Amino acid sequence: MPRPEPEHPLHLAHEHLPDVVRRHLADGAWERVRRGAYRDAPPPGVPPVVAARTLAVDRARAVGRGLRCDPVVSHASAALLHGLPLWELPATTHVVQPYRRSGSAARDVTRHVGEVGAEDRATVLGVTTTSLVRTVADCLRTMPALDGLVVADAALARGVRRSDVTAVLDRRPGGRGSRRSRHVLALADPGAESARETWLRYVLLRTGLPRPETQVPLRTEVGPMRADLGWPRWRLLLEFDGLLKYRTGPGGVAPHEDPGRVLVREKLRQEAIERTGHRLLRVTARDRPSDVVARVLRHVPVDVVRGLRPDPRLPPV
């Protein structure tokens, strides 16, 4: 699971002479993060998804260091700093402040009025953020269900206890999103190893299907293996196939391997799993949720299909 991002140099305008800032921008050594904040220009060839996440992290760091009134980076922005995956990157940096500031506010900052006690604070990458547990609770309260589940899955995998998140939610038992946040937390599973695996499980759960097991262990003729998720009692397994699995260049799972060998290895793996009597369905990001559900239901007992009732607290994605 991701950990806090590595800290890169961040340059605030008030710490440098104006001529120095202009010179570094002109020669391409620095790039603007937000008004009054800059960073070293990233090297070429960084994958777009990685570049976008890193920029969002650096913006959050710049906000945390640049704002007054004791800001605490929070919600999705704190999740970023803690190294948790997100379904969607935040368009602004979220902070909690003890009171609403009068006058015009920075457009790239979303302010939440409230108190963050010492037990709910952490320091990550030199910035004061909400603690990991408080961050998960805030995300569950305010994010769409899928987004909150992505954060909760990853946090449980990092060792966060479900009971600790529940305790934070209990401080505001009747607050907005309270019932939904508890429901999503109950569905969270530390076995999800990526946001897309969480998405796949979410798509299945909202149909009313029983909770699938995650990281299902298998004994095959070529050794032990695991499938992303499934229902062993129905001998039905699913895997999410992402491009990273087959990418052999920078940023891929197998950066130094021949693409053909990676594909052959995956084919042999699938055949070994299917020889155990399990059916293995593969899903990609291009698959529509309705198509995924239709494929799965073909292999689910008829009596189960007839009794399915969609989960009203999990909206479509």
C-alpha positions in Angstrom: 0.0 0.0 0.0 1.2 3.5 -0.7 3.0 5.4 2.1 3.5 9.1 2.5 5.0 10.6 -0.7 8.8 11.5 -0.7 9.4 15.1 0.2 10.7 17.2 -2.7 12.0 20.8 -2.3 9.3 23.4 -2.1 10.2 27.1 -2.6 8.0 29.9 -1.2 8.3 33.3 -2.8 8.7 35.2 0.4 11.8 33.1 1.2 13.7 34.2 -2.0 14.5 37.5 -3.8 12.1 38.2 -6.7 14.9 38.1 -9.2 15.9 34.6 -8.0 12.3 33.4 -8.5 12.0 34.9 -12.0 15.4 33.4 -13.0 14.5 29.9 -11.9 11.1 30.1 -13.6 12.6 31.4 -16.8 15.3 28.7 -17.1 12.8 26.0 -16.3 14.4 24.9 -13.1 11.2 25.7 -11.1 7.5 25.5 -11.9 4.6 27.1 -10.1 2.6 25.1 -7.7 0.2 27.8 -6.6 0.5 31.6 -6.0 3.7 32.3 -4.2 4.9 28.6 -4.2 7.1 26.8 -6.5 8.9 23.4 -6.8 11.8 21.9 -8.8 10.6 21.0 -12.2 9.9 17.2 -12.4 12.0 15.1 -14.8 10.6 14.2 -18.2 8.7 11.0 -18.8 6.8 10.9 -15.5 3.4 9.1 -16.1 0.5 11.6 -16.2 -1.3 9.9 -13.3 1.8 10.1 -11.1 2.5 13.7 -12.2 -1.0 14.8 -11.3 -0.9 13.2 -7.9 2.5 14.6 -7.1 1.3 18.1 -8.1 -1.8 17.8 -5.8 0.5 16.7 -2.9 2.8 19.7 -3.4 -0.1 22.1 -3.6 -1.3 20.7 -0.3 2.1 21.2 1.2 2.3 24.7 -0.1 -1.1 25.6 1.4 -0.2 24.1 4.7 2.9 26.2 4.9 1.5 29.3 3.4 -1.9 29.9 5.2 -2.3 31.6 8.5 -4.9 30.9 11.2 -3.4 27.5 12.2 -4.7 25.5 9.2 -4.8 21.7 9.4 -4.7 20.0 6.0 -7.7 17.6 5.9 -10.1 15.3 4.0 -8.9 14.2 0.6 -5.8 16.4 0.8 -4.7 14.8 4.1 -5.3 11.4 2.5 -2.9 12.4 -0.3 -0.2 13.5 2.2 -0.7 10.3 4.1 -0.1 8.3 0.9 -3.6 6.9 0.6 -5.0 6.2 -2.9 -7.9 8.3 -4.1 -10.6 7.6 -6.6 -10.4 11.2 -7.8 -7.8 13.9 -7.0 -9.3 16.9 -5.1 -9.7 20.0 -7.2 -8.7 22.2 -4.2 -6.7 21.7 -1.0 -8.9 21.0 2.0 -8.1 22.5 5.4 -9.8 22.8 8.8 -9.6 26.1 10.5 -11.2 27.2 13.9 -13.3 29.9 12.3 -14.4 31.1 8.9 -12.1 33.8 7.5 -13.7 37.0 6.4 -13.0 38.6 3.0 -11.9 36.9 -0.2 -10.5 33.4 0.1 -8.0 31.6 -2.1 -9.8 29.8 -4.9 -7.7 26.7 -4.6 -8.5 26.1 -0.9 -11.7 24.6 0.6 -12.1 25.6 4.2 -13.9 23.5 6.8 -14.7 25.3 10.1 -14.0 23.2 13.2 -11.5 22.2 15.8 -8.8 19.6 15.5 -7.5 18.5 18.8 -3.9 17.3 19.5 -5.0 13.7 19.3 -6.4 14.2 15.8 -3.2 15.9 14.4 -0.2 14.6 12.7 2.8 16.1 10.9 3.4 14.7 7.4 6.0 16.1 4.9 6.5 19.0 7.2 2.8 20.0 7.2 0.2 19.7 10.0 -2.6 17.3 8.9 -5.4 15.5 10.4 -4.3 12.1 11.8 -4.8 9.0 9.6 -7.8 7.9 11.6 -9.5 11.4 11.6 -8.7 11.7 7.9 -10.5 8.4 7.1 -13.5 9.5 9.2 -13.7 12.9 7.4 -13.4 11.3 4.0 -16.2 8.9 4.8 -18.5 11.7 6.0 -18.0 13.9 3.0 -17.0 11.8 0.0 -19.3 9.8 -2.4 -19.5 6.2 -1.2 -17.0 4.7 -3.7 -14.4 7.4 -3.0 -14.8 6.9 0.8 -14.5 3.1 0.3 -11.2 3.5 -1.6 -9.8 5.5 1.3 -11.1 3.2 4.0 -9.9 0.0 2.3 -6.4 1.4 2.0 -6.4 2.7 5.6 -7.4 -0.7 7.0 -4.6 -2.3 4.9 -2.2 0.2 6.6 -3.3 -1.0 10.0 -5.9 1.5 10.9 -8.5 -0.2 13.2 -12.2 0.0 12.1 -13.2 0.6 15.8 -10.9 3.7 16.0 -12.6 5.2 12.9 -16.0 4.4 14.4 -15.0 6.2 17.6 -14.3 9.4 15.6 -17.6 9.1 13.7 -19.4 8.7 17.0 -18.4 12.1 18.1 -20.9 13.4 15.6 -23.5 10.6 15.5 -26.2 12.6 13.7 -24.0 14.6 11.4 -24.4 14.8 7.6 -23.5 11.5 5.9 -23.4 9.7 9.3 -25.4 6.6 8.3 -23.8 6.3 4.9 -20.3 6.6 6.4 -20.9 3.8 8.9 -22.3 1.6 6.2 -19.3 2.2 3.9 -16.9 1.6 6.8 -18.5 -1.7 7.5 -17.9 -2.8 3.9 -14.3 -1.7 3.9 -11.8 -4.6 3.3 -8.0 -4.4 3.8 -7.6 -7.0 1.0 -8.1 -4.5 -1.8 -4.7 -3.8 -3.3 -5.7 -0.9 -5.5 -8.5 1.6 -6.1 -9.7 -0.3 -9.1 -10.0 -3.5 -7.0 -12.2 -1.5 -4.6 -14.2 -0.2 -7.6 -14.8 -3.8 -8.8 -16.0 -4.9 -5.3 -18.2 -1.8 -5.0 -19.9 -2.5 -8.4 -20.7 -6.0 -7.1 -21.8 -5.0 -3.6 -24.3 -2.4 -4.9 -26.2 -5.1 -6.7 -26.9 -6.8 -3.4 -24.5 -9.8 -3.9 -22.9 -11.3 -0.8 -19.6 -9.8 0.2 -16.8 -11.4 -1.9 -13.7 -12.6 -0.2 -10.5 -10.7 -1.1 -7.1 -12.1 -2.0 -8.6 -15.6 -2.2 -5.8 -18.2 -1.7 -5.5 -21.1 -4.1 -3.4 -24.2 -4.3 -2.5 -25.0 -7.9 -0.3 -27.6 -9.6 2.4 -24.9 -10.0 2.2 -23.5 -6.5 0.1 -21.2 -4.3 -1.7 -18.3 -5.9 -4.2 -15.6 -5.0 -7.1 -14.1 -6.9 -8.2 -10.5 -6.3 -11.7 -11.4 -5.1 -14.5 -14.0 -5.4 -16.8 -16.4 -3.9 -15.0 -19.8 -3.3 -18.3 -21.5 -2.5 -19.4 -20.8 -6.1 -15.9 -21.4 -7.4 -16.1 -18.0 -9.0 -13.1 -15.6 -9.0 -12.5 -12.1 -10.4 -9.3 -10.1 -11.1 -8.9 -6.6 -12.2 -6.5 -6.3 -15.1 -4.7 -2.9 -15.0 -2.1 -1.7 -17.6 0.5 -1.5 -14.8 0.5 -5.3 -14.7 1.7 -5.4 -18.3 3.7 -2.2 -18.5 7.4 -2.9 -18.7 8.8 0.6 -18.8 9.1 3.1 -16.0 6.2 2.9 -13.5 5.2 -0.6 -14.5 5.1 -3.6 -12.2 7.7 -5.4 -14.3 10.0 -2.6 -15.6 12.8 -4.8 -16.8 10.8 -7.7 -18.3 9.9 -8.5 -21.9 6.2 -7.8 -22.5 5.7 -11.1 -24.2 6.9 -13.0 -21.2 4.6 -11.1 -18.9 1.6 -12.0 -21.0 2.6 -15.7 -21.2 3.1 -15.8 -17.5 -0.4 -14.4 -16.9 -1.9 -16.9 -19.4 -0.2 -19.8 -17.6 -1.4 -18.5 -14.3 -5.0 -18.3 -15.4 -4.9 -21.8 -16.8 -3.4 -23.1 -13.5 -6.2 -21.4 -11.6 -8.9 -22.8 -13.9 -7.6 -26.3 -13.6 -8.5 -26.1 -9.9 -12.2 -26.0 -11.0 -12.6 -22.2 -10.5 -13.9 -19.8 -13.1 -11.7 -16.7 -13.4 -13.3 -13.5 -14.9 -11.0 -10.6 -15.8 -12.2 -7.0 -15.6 -10.6 -3.9 -17.0 -11.1 -0.2 -16.6 -12.9 -0.1 -19.9 -15.7 -2.4 -18.8 -19.0 -0.8 -17.9 -20.4 -1.7 -14.4 -23.5 -3.1 -16.0 -21.5 -5.4 -18.2 -19.4 -6.6 -15.3 -22.5 -7.4 -13.3 -24.1 -9.2 -16.2 -21.0 -11.4 -16.7 -20.9 -12.3 -13.0 -24.5 -13.1 -12.6 -24.3 -15.7 -15.3 -22.2 -17.8 -12.9 -24.2 -17.1 -9.7 -26.9 -19.6 -8.5 -30.3 -18.7 -9.9 -31.9 -18.5 -6.5 -29.4 -16.0 -5.4 -29.9 -13.9 -8.5 -33.7 -13.9 -7.9 -33.3 -12.6 -4.4 -30.9 -9.7 -5.2 -31.9 -6.3 -3.9 -29.7 -3.3 -4.9 -28.0 -1.5 -1.9 -29.7 1.9 -1.7 -26.7 3.4 0.1 -24.3 2.6 -2.7 -25.2 4.8 -5.7 -24.2 3.9 -9.3 -20.8 5.0 -10.5 
